[in-house]
Amino acid sequence: MKPIRILVVDDSVVIRKLLTDTLSGDSALEVVGTASDGRIALTKLSELKPDLITLDIEMPVMNGLETLAAIRKLHPRLPVIMFSTLTEHGAAATLEALSLGASDYASKPSSAENFATAVERIRAELISKIKALCRAVPVKIPAFVAATGPAVKTGPRTNPRIEIVAIGTSTAGPNALAEVLPHIPRDFPVPIVIVQHMPPIFTRMLAERLASKAMIPVEEGTAGAVLSSAHAWIAPGNFHMQVIRTGLRSSLSLNQAAPENSCRPAVDVLFRSVAKAYGSNVLGVVMTGMGSDGVRGAQEIREAGGSVIIQDEPSSVIWGMPGLVHASGLEDASYPLDQLAGEITRRVLHSHESRGHSETHRKPSLERTAQ
């Protein structure tokens, strides 16, 4: 198989060399050219015909956002990974880049990092993303599922009343969430909890960005926050988020336990907690993303009697997370991205209409919305 051809665009000579040397060290990758600004990069596209571009945001002459917009006009499907700093400004610019069509992002090494650490982080973070975006990675059933068989034992399928929606997503998740949350109605009768793989600062700004478009409040999760209907919480970067239920009250708990699936926050941690807290009254949703995070959690939701739906393959930028849930036989159904919000709403409202009168013992916030 031919190496993946990469064009590196960055105004820093040091970063260009670091990326070129590190990426070229992988036999599956080939850096075919570099550019110090967006205008030079655009002139090289037709000649080099790269399979993917790494693109700095802050550059002279033509910055990353301007360059990305121009690339998208010429090459709508060419994968572009933004190389951004872990700062407030970097987070805002990265989210803007994602909304303009960037495929993903990776964090730029800081000046405080030594060379070896920077190289290792690029290998761990950037190379895996390049390969996932440029090549169809075979979806294999995880070993823990294969050992017990696909479609593992599940609880009774009694169409229980849904009391919480839990969403997990990663690569291309911010844009996917922007297609879902704004279409959730303002009288949505249950809370929504979300894990989007992102570092600190990014998750808060993502929540603010989504809140500006949605009809329901969207905010970054905080320890002790009490869950309520028609409200969404996104796990903060570098913290696992769990739902804890005490009597009729549910609240959020945050911790910095070891990463799971190399992720913190991890979808599995959130899904496991909602399965424990709500049993069969859970709707899990797994959307576009790289890796296997969410499969174990989906298994636990299904074992508790809850339901799991996924984003379908054609509409997923990377069908890693939802694809593995599918390969493991754990999803109830899959839907295109533009149908997910409607299906989430339909399932929740239907469960309340069909069971609302027989479950008047539920907590007051749910009783009011079911009537």
C-alpha positions in Angstrom: 0.0 0.0 0.0 1.4 3.4 -1.0 2.4 5.8 1.9 0.0 8.5 2.9 1.2 11.8 1.3 1.3 14.7 3.7 1.8 18.5 3.2 2.9 20.2 6.4 1.9 23.9 6.6 3.4 25.9 9.5 5.3 29.2 9.8 7.8 27.8 12.3 10.9 26.2 10.9 11.3 24.2 14.1 7.8 22.8 13.9 8.0 22.0 10.2 11.2 20.0 10.8 9.8 18.3 13.9 6.7 17.2 12.0 8.6 16.2 8.9 11.1 14.1 10.8 8.5 12.5 13.2 5.9 11.7 10.5 8.5 10.4 8.0 9.8 8.0 10.7 6.6 6.0 10.1 6.9 3.9 7.0 3.1 4.4 6.2 3.6 8.1 6.0 5.5 10.4 3.5 5.9 14.2 3.9 5.8 15.3 0.3 6.2 19.0 1.0 6.1 21.9 3.5 4.9 25.5 3.4 5.4 28.4 5.7 2.1 30.1 5.0 -1.3 29.3 3.5 -0.7 31.1 0.2 2.4 29.0 -0.5 0.5 25.9 0.5 -2.3 26.6 -2.0 0.2 26.9 -4.8 1.6 23.5 -4.0 -1.6 21.5 -3.8 -2.0 20.7 -7.5 1.6 19.8 -7.9 2.0 17.6 -4.7 -1.5 16.1 -4.6 -1.3 15.3 -0.9 -3.6 12.9 0.8 -3.8 15.1 3.9 -2.7 18.5 5.2 -1.5 19.5 8.6 -2.3 23.2 9.0 -1.1 25.7 11.6 -3.7 28.3 12.6 -1.5 31.3 13.4 0.6 32.2 10.2 1.5 35.4 8.4 0.3 36.3 4.9 -2.6 33.8 5.0 -3.6 32.2 8.3 -5.0 28.8 8.9 -8.7 29.7 8.8 -8.3 31.6 5.6 -6.3 28.8 4.1 -8.8 26.2 5.2 -11.7 28.1 3.6 -9.8 28.2 0.3 -8.9 24.5 0.5 -12.5 23.6 1.0 -13.6 25.4 -2.1 -11.0 23.5 -4.2 -11.0 20.2 -2.3 -14.1 19.6 -0.2 -13.1 16.2 1.0 -9.3 16.5 1.4 -8.5 15.7 5.1 -7.1 18.6 7.0 -5.8 18.4 10.6 -5.4 21.7 12.4 -2.3 22.1 14.5 -3.4 24.3 17.4 -2.2 25.6 20.8 -3.9 24.6 24.1 -4.9 28.1 24.9 -8.2 30.1 25.0 -7.4 31.7 21.7 -6.3 28.3 20.2 -9.4 26.6 21.4 -11.7 29.3 19.8 -9.8 29.2 16.5 -9.8 25.4 16.5 -13.6 25.2 17.0 -14.0 27.8 14.2 -11.8 25.7 12.0 -13.9 22.6 12.7 -17.0 24.5 11.8 -15.3 25.5 8.5 -14.7 21.9 7.6 -11.4 20.8 9.3 -11.4 17.1 9.7 -9.7 17.1 13.1 -7.1 18.8 15.2 -4.0 18.0 17.2 -2.3 20.1 19.9 1.0 21.8 19.1 3.9 21.1 21.4 4.5 23.8 24.0 7.8 25.6 24.5 8.0 23.9 27.9 8.1 20.4 26.4 11.4 18.7 25.7 12.1 17.3 22.3 11.5 13.7 23.2 8.1 14.4 24.8 7.0 16.4 21.8 8.0 13.6 19.4 6.2 11.0 21.5 3.0 13.1 21.7 3.0 13.7 17.9 3.4 10.0 17.4 0.6 9.1 19.8 -1.9 11.8 18.8 -1.3 12.9 15.3 -0.1 9.8 13.5 -3.1 7.7 14.6 -5.5 10.5 13.4 -3.7 10.7 10.0 -4.1 7.0 9.4 -7.7 6.9 10.6 -8.7 9.8 8.3 -6.8 8.5 5.2 -7.4 4.8 5.4 -10.4 2.6 6.2 -9.4 0.9 9.4 -10.9 -2.6 9.6 -13.5 -2.8 12.4 -12.8 -5.7 14.6 -15.0 -7.0 17.5 -13.2 -6.1 20.7 -11.7 -9.1 22.5 -13.8 -8.7 25.6 -17.0 -8.9 23.4 -15.6 -11.7 21.2 -15.1 -13.8 24.4 -18.7 -13.6 25.4 -20.2 -13.5 21.9 -21.8 -10.6 20.0 -25.1 -9.2 21.1 -24.2 -10.0 24.7 -26.8 -10.8 27.3 -29.2 -7.9 27.6 -31.9 -7.0 30.0 -35.6 -7.4 29.3 -36.7 -5.3 26.3 -39.8 -3.7 27.8 -39.6 -0.3 26.1 -39.0 1.4 29.4 -39.5 5.1 30.0 -36.3 6.9 29.0 -35.1 9.2 31.9 -31.7 10.2 30.6 -29.8 10.4 27.3 -26.0 9.8 27.3 -24.0 10.7 24.2 -20.4 9.7 23.3 -18.4 11.1 20.4 -14.8 12.0 19.4 -13.4 12.8 16.0 -15.7 15.2 14.1 -17.9 15.2 17.2 -18.2 19.0 17.7 -19.8 19.4 14.2 -21.9 16.3 14.8 -23.1 17.7 18.1 -23.9 21.0 16.4 -26.2 19.0 14.1 -28.0 17.3 17.0 -28.3 19.6 20.0 -29.9 22.6 18.2 -32.7 20.3 17.1 -33.6 19.1 20.6 -36.9 20.8 21.7 -36.9 23.3 24.5 -39.4 21.1 26.4 -37.3 18.0 26.2 -38.3 15.9 29.2 -35.0 14.5 30.3 -31.4 15.6 30.9 -28.6 14.9 28.3 -25.0 14.1 29.4 -22.2 14.1 26.8 -18.6 13.0 26.5 -16.7 14.6 23.7 -13.0 13.8 23.6 -11.3 17.2 24.0 -8.7 18.9 26.3 -9.5 21.5 29.0 -10.7 24.9 27.8 -11.9 23.3 24.5 -14.8 21.6 26.2 -16.0 24.8 27.9 -15.8 26.8 24.7 -17.6 24.0 22.8 -20.4 24.0 25.4 -20.7 27.8 25.0 -20.7 27.5 21.2 -23.4 24.9 21.3 -25.5 26.8 23.8 -25.6 29.8 21.5 -27.3 27.6 18.8 -29.4 25.3 20.9 -32.9 25.7 22.4 -31.9 24.1 25.6 -29.1 25.2 28.0 -25.7 23.5 27.2 -22.8 23.8 29.7 -19.6 22.2 30.8 -20.2 19.7 33.6 -19.3 20.7 37.2 -19.0 18.6 40.3 -22.3 18.4 42.1 -24.5 19.9 39.3 -28.0 18.6 39.8 -29.5 17.2 36.6 -32.7 18.5 35.2 -34.8 18.0 32.1 -34.2 20.0 28.9 -30.5 20.6 29.8 -27.2 19.2 28.5 -23.9 18.9 30.2 -20.5 18.2 28.4 -17.7 16.4 30.4 -14.9 18.8 31.1 -11.5 18.1 29.5 -9.2 15.9 31.6 -12.0 14.8 33.9 -14.1 11.7 33.8 -17.8 12.6 34.4 -20.2 10.3 36.1 -23.9 10.5 37.0 -24.8 9.7 40.6 -28.4 9.1 41.6 -29.6 9.5 45.2 -33.3 8.9 45.6 -35.1 11.1 43.1 -32.1 13.3 42.6 -29.3 12.9 40.1 -26.0 14.9 40.0 -22.7 15.0 38.3 -19.4 13.7 39.8 -16.0 14.4 38.3 -12.7 12.6 38.9 -9.3 12.3 37.5 -8.9 8.5 37.7 -6.7 6.8 35.2 -7.7 7.3 31.5 -9.8 4.5 29.9 -9.2 3.7 26.3 -6.4 6.3 26.5 -9.2 8.9 27.1 -10.1 11.2 30.0 -13.0 12.0 29.8 -14.0 8.5 28.7 -17.4 7.6 27.2 -17.2 4.2 29.0 -17.0 5.9 32.4 -20.1 8.0 31.7 -22.1 5.2 30.1 -21.3 2.8 33.0 -22.5 5.3 35.5 -25.8 6.0 33.8 -26.5 2.3 33.5 -25.9 1.9 37.2 -27.9 5.0 38.1 -30.9 4.6 35.7 -30.9 0.9 34.8 -33.2 0.3 31.8 -34.2 3.9 31.6 -31.2 5.0 29.5 -30.8 5.9 25.8 -27.2 5.7 24.8 -26.0 7.4 21.6 -22.6 6.7 20.0 -21.5 9.1 17.3 -18.5 9.6 15.0 -15.1 9.0 16.5 -11.9 7.1 16.4 -11.1 4.2 18.7 -13.2 1.9 20.9 -14.3 4.2 23.7 -18.0 3.6 24.3 -18.2 -0.1 23.4 -17.9 -1.4 27.0 -20.3 1.3 28.2 -22.8 0.4 25.5 -22.6 -3.2 26.6 -23.4 -2.2 30.2 -26.4 0.0 29.0 -27.8 -3.0 27.0 -27.2 -5.4 29.9 -29.2 -3.1 32.2 -32.1 -3.1 29.7 -31.5 0.3 28.1 -31.2 1.1 24.4 -28.2 2.2 22.3 -28.4 3.9 18.9 -25.5 4.9 16.7 -24.6 7.3 13.9 -24.4 5.4 10.6 -21.3 4.8 8.6 -21.9 7.0 5.6 -22.5 10.1 7.8 -19.6 9.4 10.2 -16.3 11.1 9.5 -14.7 8.1 11.3 -16.8 5.1 12.0 -14.5 3.7 14.7 -16.6 4.1 17.9 -20.0 3.6 16.4 -18.6 0.9 14.0 -17.3 -1.1 16.9 -20.6 -0.9 18.7 -22.2 -2.2 15.5 -19.7 -4.9 15.0 -20.2 -6.1 18.6 -24.0 -6.4 18.1 -24.7 -3.8 20.7 -26.8 -1.2 18.9 -30.6 -1.2 18.5 -30.4 0.9 15.3 -28.2 3.2 13.3 -29.2 6.6 11.8 -27.7 9.3 9.5 -26.5 12.3 11.4 -29.4 14.5 10.1 -31.9 12.1 11.6 -30.3 11.5 15.0 -31.9 14.5 16.8 -35.4 13.5 15.6 -34.9 9.9 16.5 -33.6 10.8 20.0 -36.6 13.1 20.5 -39.1 10.6 19.1 -37.8 7.7 21.3 -37.8 9.9 24.5 -41.3 11.4 23.9 -42.8 8.1 22.9 -41.5 6.4 26.0 -43.1 9.1 28.1 -46.4 9.1 26.3 -46.7 5.3 26.5 -45.7 5.0 30.1 -46.3 8.4 31.6 -49.7 7.6 33.2 -48.4 4.4 34.8 -45.3 5.9 36.3 -46.6 8.9 38.3 -44.1 8.0 41.1 -41.3 9.5 39.0 -39.6 12.6 40.1 -41.6 15.9 39.7 -39.6 17.3 36.8 -40.4 14.3 34.7 -44.0 14.1 35.8 -44.6 17.7 34.6 -43.1 17.2 31.2 -44.9 13.9 30.6 -48.4 15.4 31.2 
